[in-house]
Every structure is written in C-alpha cells, then in structure tokens.
Amino acid sequence: MKRRHTDDEVEDSIAELARALVGLRSVEDMQAFLVDLCTPAELEALTDRWRVVPLVAEGVPYREIHERTLVSVTTIGRVARTFERGTGGYAAALARTPQAGSRETTA
C-alpha cells in the first residue's frame, strides 16, 4: 500500500518538480520531459485545461468554450474557479506565454 506523504513532503516534491521544469530551456526539452513524465491521459487532461485558460481569461462563456474546445463544462468550471481563486499560476503562465491570446483553440 502506498504511504501517504505529509504536507511538507508534498510541498518539497512539488518544489523539486518545479525546479526541474524551470531548468528546461527549450520547448522541445519541455515537451520531451512532459511526454516522459505523464501518461497519455494525464497529458490530455493537462492540455485540455491549458487550452481553456486563455478563453476563461477572456471571459468567454463556458458553453462557447466547450463548443470551441470540446473540453467538458465541468473541467472548464474547475479551471475557471482555479483561475479566479487559485495561487495565480495560470495567470502567471498565461502572461508569459507568447501569443497566448491569439492561438486557435479548436479541437
């Protein structure tokens, strides 16, 4: 049975992962790391969430986001909630992403 980690251990592990991510200098290296790190289902979930972020930031209605991306309304709601009440990670990444607002988000 998997041992539960303490909050401090989880925070330390997240910090280690964040350092690994920040250390990657190219899109190609980051993409290779993500493909190695995540299962296909995890990658799909991550990319679905990320595709929704710019649209949520623009205030696009959930149903329209769903029609444009085919991401579930439940996931869109979770992204929107986190965007508004989370730690600011989505907004920080969006602000640093070239062409974040101009990319097409169709499936």
C-alpha positions as CSV (number, residue, x, y, z in Angstrom):
1,M,0.0,0.0,0.0
2,K,1.2,3.5,-0.9
3,R,2.4,5.5,2.1
4,R,0.7,8.9,2.5
5,H,3.0,11.9,2.3
6,T,3.0,14.7,4.8
7,D,2.1,18.2,3.6
8,D,5.7,19.2,3.9
9,E,6.8,16.2,1.8
10,V,4.3,17.1,-0.9
11,E,5.4,20.7,-0.9
12,D,9.1,19.6,-1.2
13,S,8.2,17.3,-4.1
14,I,6.3,20.0,-5.9
15,A,9.3,22.3,-5.4
16,E,11.6,19.7,-6.9
17,L,9.4,19.2,-9.9
18,A,9.1,23.0,-10.4
19,R,12.9,23.3,-10.3
20,A,13.2,20.6,-13.0
21,L,10.6,22.3,-15.1
22,V,12.3,25.7,-14.8
23,G,15.6,24.2,-15.6
24,L,14.4,23.2,-19.1
25,R,15.3,25.8,-21.6
26,S,13.6,24.9,-24.8
27,V,10.1,23.9,-25.8
28,E,11.5,20.7,-27.3
29,D,13.1,19.7,-24.0
30,M,10.0,20.6,-22.0
31,Q,7.8,18.6,-24.4
32,A,10.1,15.6,-24.1
33,F,10.0,15.8,-20.3
34,L,6.2,16.0,-20.2
35,V,5.8,13.1,-22.6
36,D,8.2,11.1,-20.4
37,L,6.7,12.2,-17.1
38,C,3.0,11.9,-17.9
39,T,0.7,9.1,-19.2
40,P,-1.3,10.0,-22.4
41,A,-4.4,10.5,-20.3
42,E,-2.5,12.9,-18.0
43,L,-1.2,14.8,-20.9
44,E,-4.7,15.1,-22.4
45,A,-6.0,16.4,-19.1
46,L,-3.2,18.9,-18.8
47,T,-3.5,20.2,-22.4
48,D,-7.3,20.4,-22.1
49,R,-7.0,22.6,-19.0
50,W,-4.4,24.8,-20.6
51,R,-6.4,25.2,-23.8
52,V,-9.3,26.6,-21.7
53,V,-7.2,29.1,-19.7
54,P,-6.9,31.9,-22.3
55,L,-10.7,31.6,-23.1
56,V,-11.6,31.8,-19.4
57,A,-9.3,34.8,-19.0
58,E,-11.1,36.5,-21.9
59,G,-14.4,35.8,-20.2
60,V,-15.8,33.5,-22.9
61,P,-18.9,31.7,-21.7
62,Y,-18.5,28.1,-20.6
63,R,-20.8,26.7,-23.3
64,E,-18.9,28.5,-26.0
65,I,-15.5,27.3,-24.6
66,H,-17.0,23.8,-24.7
67,E,-18.1,24.2,-28.3
68,R,-14.7,25.5,-29.4
69,T,-12.5,23.1,-27.5
70,L,-14.7,20.0,-26.7
71,V,-13.5,20.2,-23.1
72,S,-16.2,19.2,-20.6
73,V,-18.1,22.0,-18.9
74,T,-17.1,20.5,-15.6
75,T,-13.4,20.9,-16.4
76,I,-14.0,24.4,-17.7
77,G,-15.6,25.3,-14.4
78,R,-12.8,23.9,-12.4
79,V,-10.2,25.8,-14.5
80,A,-12.3,29.0,-14.1
81,R,-12.5,28.5,-10.3
82,T,-8.8,27.9,-10.0
83,F,-8.0,30.8,-12.3
84,E,-10.1,33.1,-10.1
85,R,-9.3,31.7,-6.6
86,G,-6.1,29.7,-7.0
87,T,-2.5,30.6,-6.4
88,G,-2.1,32.7,-9.6
89,G,-0.2,30.1,-11.5
90,Y,-2.5,30.1,-14.6
91,A,-2.4,33.9,-14.8
92,A,1.4,34.0,-14.5
93,A,1.9,31.3,-17.1
94,L,-0.6,33.0,-19.4
95,A,1.2,36.3,-19.1
96,R,4.5,34.7,-20.1
97,T,3.2,32.7,-23.0
98,P,3.9,34.2,-26.4
99,Q,0.7,34.6,-28.5
100,A,-1.4,33.2,-25.6
101,G,-4.4,35.2,-26.6
102,S,-4.1,34.7,-30.4
103,R,-3.8,31.0,-30.7
104,E,-6.7,29.0,-32.1
105,T,-8.3,26.6,-29.6
106,T,-10.4,24.3,-31.8
107,A,-10.1,20.6,-31.4
